[in-house]
Amino acid sequence: MSGIPGDVGPAEDAALTRAAQAGDVSALALLLERHRPGMRAVALCLLGPGPDVDDVMQEAALVALRRIVDVRDPEAVGPWLRMVVRNNCRTLLRASRRVEPMESVPLPSDGETPEQVLQSHALRDWIWEAVESLSPTLRLPLILRYFSTGITSYQQIAEACAIPVGTVRSRLNQARGALAQSLTATAATAHEDAVRRTENSWHEVHETLAAAERGEFGKVVKDRYSPAVSLLTGGERLGGVDLLLWGMDHDLSAGVRQRPLHVVAGRSLVVWEMELISPPDDPDHCPPGVAWIMSLDGGRFDRVSLYHAPRPEAALTPTAA
């Protein structure tokens, strides 16, 4: 995505990557937390707001658990993580065009199976403990999907577990979510700053919307946004402060309201995912959702990229980011 800030603190990234490769799960959790805004921004650019973004982020966390030992340049772990997300998104988009699930799980480039990677990986104890904490109904599909070599497709797992394919997908989503929560908890324990930033950002998005309702969005923009802020959509610059103010006022005047659904807050990138609520007399006035992807410079937002969720009838026709 154009406009994603460069990695913050490459030396810190390198130290955390080496620690993760040596088996420190808290270091890996911190890496994922540091780069989560950029990773999520990539997913939003390719998929638009929606539940698929959460699935891709959870999948990326599992890939990072298996493949962190493959990172040859620790200072470039940020671009590597975003590449993982980008590849997962493209796989999902290809599958949606065919309207069928992905049939195989990519193996490491050196030909080793995920199981072999884990057995030589110092993080394996944490991974297996996390997997063992899952209920049996979630544990089996996850192990087959990611740690077997011959029963990895949704159809094969369904046959092996004697359950419908739809149930396989549901249980895998739940299992990935549980493991992602375990990693998030590890990051929160190791580094409270990330939790505090996210809590503050939740407060800020609610305050921003409340101020806009009171007609005080201009004050928020003056206090929190750069005078040279750029408003973009689809990677193209549309305007600056005046357009940002006009857009909010225009939406409110039309009866459109926004409800925060998800917040990601990094040091240099903040993502607010919103539900767009159309006026009752015009239910199709706006798309179902929008993501504000905002970069920070000197503590102020200097770029605001808006990415709208497609309408349901257009969901299977992905557009280029």
N, C-alpha and C positions, 0 to 999 in steps of 0.2 A: 504494500500500500504506500502511495506517496504520502509524505508528511509524517510518517512514524519517526519519532526522534531516535537518534543514535543511542546505543547502549550506554547506560550510566555506570561509571566506575569499572572499566575493563579489568583493572588490577584486582578489584574485589570479586568480579565475576570469575577470574582465573583461579583465585584462591578457593572460592566456593566450589568450583567445578572439580578441582583437584581433590578437595575434601570429600565431595560426593563420590568421586571415582574410587576413593579409598574406603568408602563404606559409611560415610557420615550422612544419615538420612535427613538430619536437620539442615545440612548444607544444601542438599537437593531441594528440600521444601522451600528454603529461602530463595534459591535460584528461580524456582517456578513462581514464587510470589513476586520477586523483583521484576520478572518479565511477563507476568500475567496480563498487564494492560496492553502491551504490544502484541502479545499472542492473541488476545481476545479481539483487538482491533483488526488483525488480519482475518480472523474468522468472520467478523461482522462485515468486512468489506466484500468477502466472497459469498457469504450466505445470507446476509441481512439479519436483522434481529429475529430471534426465535429460539425454540428449544434445541435446534440442531447445533447452535453455538455451544451450549453447555455440553452436549455429547462430544463434540470435537475437542473441547478443552479437556474433558476427562480422558478421552482417548490419548491426547498428547501427553498427559501426565503419565499414563501407563507406558507409552513409548519412551519417555524420558527415563523412567525407572529401569527399563530393559536396556536402553541404548546409551546412557550417559558415558559409559566406558568407551564408546566409539568416537567421542568428541576429541579430535586431535589438536585443535587450537582452543584452549580453555577461555581465552579472551573473546572468542567469537561464539560463545555459547548462546548469546541472545539471538543472532541470526539463525543459528541451528535450530533453536526452539521454534522460531517463527516459521522456518522451513517445514518442520514437523507438522505444525498446524495447517500450513498451506497445502501440504500433500494430503492430509486427512480431509480437508475441505474438498479438494478436487476429486478424491475418491468418492466422497459422498455425493457430489454433484453428478458424477458419471453414473453412479448407482441410481440416482433419482431420475435421470433421463431414461434409464432402462426400466425404471420402476421395479427393481429387484435388489436384494441385499448384496453387498460385496461378498464374493465367494472365497477370497483367500486373504490371509494376513501376511503382509510383506515381511520377509525374513531379513536379518542383518546382512549387510553387503558381503561379509566374509564367508557366508554360507552356513554359519552356525545356526542351530535352532534356538528359539527363545529359551528353552530349558537349559541348553548348554551355556548360553550367555549368563543365565541366572546362577548356574552352578559355579561359574568362575567369577562371579560378581559379589563384592563384599556386601552389597545391599540385600542379598538374597534372604537373610534371616528376617529382616524387617518385612520384606515383600511377602514371604510365606506366612509370617505371623498375621499380617493384615488379611491375606487370603483366608487363612484358617478362621478368622473372626467372623467371616460371612456365614450366613445360614447355608445349610446343605443345598437348598434349591437354587441359591445364587452362586455358590462356590463351584459346582460342577460345570455349568455353562462357561464360566469365566476361565477355568483351567483348560477346558477343551479349546476354547477360542484362542487363548494366548499362549498356552504352554504345551499344547499337543502339536504333533506334526501332520496327522492325517485326518483329524476331525475338527476342522476349523471353520468350515462354511456354516451359515445359518441352517441350511437344510440338513447337513450332516449332524449338527448338534441336536436339531429337532428330532431326528430319527434316533440318535443315541439316547436321548433323554425321554423319548416318547411323549413329546409335547409339541404343540403347534409352533410354526416359525415365528408367529407374532409374539408368543410367550417367550421364545428365546431372546428376541430383541428386547422385550420389556425387562427380562431378568438381567441381561447384560447391561442395560442402562442403569438399573439399580445397583449392580455390583460395581460398575465403574464409578458411580456416584459415591458409593461407600468408601472406596479406596481413595478417591479424590478428597473426601472429607477427612480421612485419616492424615493425608499429607498436609491439608490445610491446618489441621489441629497441630501438627508437628511444627509448621511454620509459625503459628501463633505463639506456641510455647517458646520457640527459639528467638522470636523477634516481634515484640509487641508493636513496633512502629507501623508495620503494615496493617495491623488491625486498627490502630488509632487513625491512620490515614483514611481507611475505608469508612469508619464510623463518622469521621468529620465530613467526608464527601457525601454520605447519606444525608447528614444534617444540611449540608450546603444545597443539595439539589432541592430538598423540600423548602428551604428558605427562599431559594431562587424563584420557584414556582409561586410561592405565596406572595413574594414581592411583586411578581408580574401581575398577579390577580389584583393587587392593590394599586396598580399603575406605577410601580416603582422599579420596573426592570431596568430603566436607564441608570438608576443609582447603582444597582448591582453591577452592570456593565462597566460603569466608571470606576468602581472599587476593585473589581476582580479581573477585568479584561484589559489587554493592552490597547492603547489608542490606535495601534496599527493592526488590530486583529483582522484575520482573514476568515471569511465564511466560505466553505467549500461544499460541494456535493459531487459525488462521482469523480473526485480527484480534481475538479475544475473550480477555480476561484470565481465566486459570484459577486463578492463585494466585501464591505467591511462593517464598521460599527453601525452605520445608518441602515444597512440591510438587515443586520441582526436585530436591531430595535424594531424595524418595520415588520419583520417576519413574525416576531412574538406578538406585537400589537394586532397584526392582521389575523392571526390564528385566534386570539382571544375574542376579537370583535365578531368573528364568524361562529363563535360558540365552541371552538375546539379546546379541549383540555388535555393535559399530559399527566400520566401517573407513573412514577418511577417503579421499575421492575427489578433492575439490577444495577449495581455500582461497582466499578473497579477503579482503584485509586493508586497510581504509582507516583514516583517522585517527579516524573516528567510527562506523564500521560494519564488522563482521567477519562473514563467511559461511563456515560449515563445511558442506560437503555430504558426507553419509555414506551408505555402503551399510549396510543393516540385515541382519544375518545371523541367521536364526531357528534355534532349537535343532534338531538332527537329527531328534528324535522328533516335532517339530511344525513342519514346513517352512513352513506358512502362518500362523505365529503373528503375524508383523508385516508391514507393507508393505515393499517392496524398498528404500526409501531415505528419508532424512529430511535436511532442511536446517536447521541452526541459524543463524538470522539475529539477530545480537546487536548492539545499539547500546551505545556507550561514553559514559560521563559521568565526567569526572575520572579517566580511566584505568581505570575499573571497568565491567564489564558491568551495565547497569541494565535492559535488556529482552532477553528471549530469546523469539523467535518460532519455533515449530516448524512446518515445512511438510512433509508426508509425500508421497512419490511414490505415485501410484495403482497398484493392482495391475494387471498386464497386461490382464486382461479388462475393466478399467474405463478404460483409457487413452484410448478414443475418446469418453468422456463427460466433457468438462472441467467442472469446478465453478467457481463464482464465487470470486474471490479475496477 
